[in-house]
Amino acid sequence: MISKFDLKKNYFMFGCRWIGYRCSRQIYLSSAKGYMGKVISVFDSTINIKMINNELLVVTLGNIRSPISMNLFPAYNITGGFKGLVSYGEKLRKQDNETLLVGKPLLIALKKSGTYNNNFEKPCYKYLKRFVKVSNRIFDTLLKTARRGCLLDANFTTSGLLSRTLVQIQRSMQIKDNKKFVEQISNTLLELCGIGPGYTPSGDDFISGYCVLFNKLTDFSDAAKIILHRKKIVKNTTWMSSKFIEYYEECIVDEQIQEMINSISTGDPEKYMSLLCQISYRGHTSGSDIGIGMTAALYTIIDRKFHTELLSMFPCKKGDEGSL
C-alpha cells in the first residue's frame, strides 16, 4: 500500500477502474517486484506498453474500455497527463498485490479495478436489410466525418488507394467459392499494410476496421473468417500497428467499436452513423480510416448476400459526387 509519506517522495498516484481481460491475468499472477513490460510510447492521455508475453497494454485516462486497456484516474488532486511523468523504455513492474509501478514516479492502485471483456450481440439476418435502405446516408456520414489525410481525403502517400482497393474487392465478388473469395479479400488487404503516414498508417487502420466487422458478421456472408499472414503484417508495419490488426482480426476491440458492430446485429443504422462520427475523432486519421474499413466490409457482406452493388457507390474522394 502507498502511504502519504510515499506520496511526498515525488510519487504520482493513479487509481485503476478497469483492466482488459487480455492483460489482467498476467498482471494479477505476476510476482511482487516482477517485470512485466516496457513503455514504447507516451502521450498526454495514453501510455503504450509492450508486455513480456508480446501483448499490448494501453494505459489510458480515457473512459472507453477495451480488452487491452487499463483505465486510470488521477488520485490526490493530481493534474496533467502522462507526458513528463513517464519516458520511453521505462519498465512496468508489480509493486505488490495492489499496486503497479511504471518507471519510478507513476503508481497504479488496482484495489478497486474491474475486468473488462467484449460482449457482442447475436447477429439477426432480418436486420441487415435495414442497412441496404440507408446506404446513401451512411456514405454521406463517412464524407462528413472524413479527416484531412484519411483515405477519403488522401494525401500523396495514399492517393487513389481506397478506389483501387474497392475495385479489387468488387472483382472478388465474382468468385463463387467462399473460401477462395475470402483468400482474395485477404490478399487485397495485405497490399494496404504499412501504407500511409502516422503512428498507425491509414492502410493498417482500414485493414483493422474491415477485418473486425467482416469476421464478426461471417454468419451473414456464409464466408470463412479473414486470417491474414502474420509474418507479412509484422514485416511491413510497426509492432504496435501489427498488434492492432491482430486484435481487430480476432474481434478484440474497445466498447465503442463493439457497439458499432452490435448496432448492425440489432438493426440500428442511426446508432451506427452516430458512432461513425464519434470514432472519427480518434488520433489524426485512425478513427476515420477504421470507420471507412468497417463500412466497406459491411457493404461487401450486403452485396454478397443480397446481390446488390452498393459497394460501387462507395465514396472515393471527399467532395466527389461520383462513384467507382
N, C-alpha and C positions, 0 to 999 in steps of 0.2 A: 504494500500500500504506500501511497505517496503522502507525506506529511506536509504541513505548511512550511516547515523548515526546509524541506526539499525544494519547494517552490521558490524560495528565496535564493536558491543557488542557480538561477538562470534556467530553470526548467520551464517548459511551456506545456500545460496540461490540456488534453482534449478527451472528451467522452465519446464513446462509440455507441451509436444507436443500432446499426445493422452491420452484419458481416455476411457476405455472399457465401453460399454453401461450397463454392468451388475452392475456397481457401480456408474455410473455417476449421476443417478437420486438421490441417497441418498446423494452424495457429494454436488450437486447443491441445493437441497431442505433443507439441514441441516441449522439450525440457526447458526449465528455467535457465536463463542466460544463453539459450540456444540461438544460433544464427539461422535466419530464415530466408533472407534475400537482400538485394541491394537496390538502391534508388537509381533509376535510369533516366528520369526526367522530373522536373518540378515546375509547377505553375502556381499562380496565386491560390487557386482553389483545389488543386489536384497534385498528388504525388503518384507517379507510376513506379511500381516495384517489380523487379524480376525475381520471382521466388526460386529457391534452390531446386524445386521439382519442375521447373520450366513453365510455371503458371504465371499469369499476370495478375497482380493485385493493384487495383486503383483505389487509392486513399483519397476521399473527396469530402469537401464541405457542403456539397450539394445534397438535395433531398431525394433524388431519384435513385432507387435501389437497383442492385444488379447482383447476379451470382458471383461476379468477380470484384465487387466493390466493398469498401469499408466506409460507411457514412459517419462522419465525425461532427462534433460541435465543440466550440471552444469553451473551456471552463474558467472560472475565476476572473471573468470580465476581460479575458484576453481578446485583443482586437487585431485585425490584419490577417493575412493569409500565410501560406507556407513558404513563399519566397523570402529568403533571408534567414529562415529557421533551418532549412534542410538543403543540402547540396547533393549534386550528382555523385554517385558512388558510395554514399553513406549507407550503413547497414541497418536492416530491420532485425531486432533481437527481441526475445521474450524476457522481460524483466522478472516477472513472477507469474503466478496463475491468473492474475487480474490486470496485468499491465504489460504493454509493449513499449519498446523504445526505438525511435528512428533517429539515427545519429546520436548526438549527445543531449540535445535540448528537448526533443519532442516526445512526450509521454502520452500514451493512449490507454485510457481506463476501459476495460472490457466488461466490467461487472454488470452493466445494465443493457448489454447488447443482445439483439435477437439475430436469428439466422434467416436469410432471405433465399427463397427458391422461386423458380418460374412457376406460373400457374396458367396454362393455356386452356382456352375453351375448346370443346369438341366441334370441329367444323360441321356446318349444316349445308348440304348441297343447295337447297332451295334459296338460301340467302345470297349465294354467289351471283345470281342473275340481277340482283339489285345494283351491282357494280357495272353491269352492262349499260344500263339506262343512264348512268351519271358519268360516263367516261369523259365527256367534254368538260364537265365541271371539275373533275379530278385533274385533268390535264391543265386546265386553267389555273388551278391551285398550285400545281408544280411551277408554272411560269411565274406566278405572283410571288412565290417563296424562293425562287432561284437566287442564289447569292453570287456575287461577281466572282468569276473564276471557276464556278462549278460547271458540270458537263452541259448544262443548259445555257450557260453564258461563258463558254470556254475561252481559255487563254491560248497562247500559241502552242503550248505543250499538249493540249488535249483537243485542239480544233478538229472537228469532224469525227471525233472518236465515238460519240454517242450514236450518231447517224450510222456509221459503219457497223457498230455492234448490233443495233436493232435490225439492220438489213440482214446480217448473218443469222440472227435469231429467227427472223421471219422465214428465211430459207430452210432452217431446220424444221419448221412446221410441216414441211412436205414429207419428212421421214415418218413412216407409219409405225415402225418398230419403236416402242417406248424406250427400250434400253439404248438403242443407237441414237435416238432423239436426245436423251439426256447426255450421252457422251459428246455429242456435237455441241450442245449448250455449254458443257464444261470446258471444251476446247476454246470456245469463243470467249468465255470469261477469263481463262488463263492469259489470253492475249492482252487483257487490261492490266494485269498485275504490275504494280510499281510505276504505272504511268501517271504523270501529273505531279505538281509540286505539293508541298505541305507535309505535316507530321505524319498523316496517313494520306497517301496520294488519292486523287479522285477516283482513279480506276479501282483501287482497293475498296474504297467506300461503296462504290457501285456493286462490286462483287459481293460484299458483305450483305447489303440490302437485298440483292437478288436471291442469294443463297438461302437466307433465313426464311423469306416468305415462300419461295418455291418448295423448300424442304418441309416446311410445316404444313403446307396445303397439298401435299402429293396425293392425298385421298381424292381430291378433285380432279387431278390430271391423270390418274392411273399410271403415273410415271415413277421411276426409281428416284431416289434422292441424289442430289448432286454431291459428289465426293471428289474434291479437287486434289491434284497431285501435290502432296505436301512438300516434297523436296523442291519442286519448281516454284512454289509460292515463296518458300524461305529464301531461295536463291535470288529472286527478283525484287524483293522488297525488304523493309526493315523488320527486325524481330517483332517489335510491338504491333506493327500493322499486320504481320502474318498471324499473330495471335488473335487479333480481332476477326480476321477472316475465318480462322479455325473455329472460334466460338460461335460466330453467326451461322456458319455452316452446320454446327451441331445444335442450333436453336438455343444457345446460351446467350441471352440478351437482357438488357435492362427493362424495367417495367413499362417504360414508355413505348419501346418497340414491341413489347409483348402485347400491350393494349391495341396497337395498330393492327396486329395480326388477329387479335380477338374481335376487333370491330368487323373484320371480314367474316370470321366464323359466325358472328351473330347478326350479320346483315345490317351494319350501321355505317353507311358511307359518309354521313355527316361527321361522325366521330373520327373516321379515317382522315378526312380532309383537315379537321381541326388539329389532329396530331401531326400531320404533314407540316403544318405551319409551325407548330411548337418545336419539332426536331430540327427545323431549318436553321435555328439559331446556334446549333452546336458547332463549335470550332469555327474555322474560317469558311469552309465549304462542306465539311464532313456530313453534317445533318442533311443538307440539300441533296448530296450525292447518294446517301443511303436511301432517302425517300425516292429518288429517281430510280434506283435499283429495285426497290420493293415494288414500285408501281409498274415497272417493266415486267417483273416476274408475275404480278397479278394479272396483267393483260396477256401474257404468254399463256398462262393457265386457262384464262377465259377463252382466248382464241382457240386453244387446243380442244377445249371441252365443248364449246358451243359453235365452232366453225365460223366464228366472226373474224373480222380483220381490223380489230380496234388498235392493235399494236402499230399498224401502218399509219394511224392518225396521231401517234405519239409526237409531241412537240420536240423539235431537234435543236432549235436555237431560240433564245429569248427574243421575243418581239416578232418572230416569224409567224405567218398565218398559214403557211403551207404544211404539208405532211411529208412523210417519207416517199 
